[in-house]
């Protein structure tokens, strides 16, 4: 049985930063990992409740979730910087700033990298390994 202290992680172990070159024309993005607690807050922030025939249902707004994920994982550039938002015409829209500065393929690659860093593709990779 593991010692209790082996379960006590330093914040540095949970919060890692990785750089990613999404575009040849821009500097590297700096992306940070988030904790399960932070992920839960993002998911709740992207959950929409509907009332239909007296019953409440909840669903995740995937676009809103991706926007929140972008806003909370990209450290550099500062997507809330007024100058960068004004330049790209995305004032008040941090996630929109990323979409405006990248081509569709670059944006897709950045989202995939964020998901990889956060470990969202780990299960998919495990399934592929089992299939092979």
Buried (B, 14 or more C-beta within 10 A) or exposed (E): EEEEEEEEEEEEEEEEEBEBEBBEEEEEBBBBBBEEEBBEBBEEBBEEEEEEEEEEEEEBEEEBBBBBBBBBBBBEBEBEEEEBBEEBEBEEBBBBBBBBBBEEEBBEBBBEBBBBBBEEEEEEEEEEEEEE
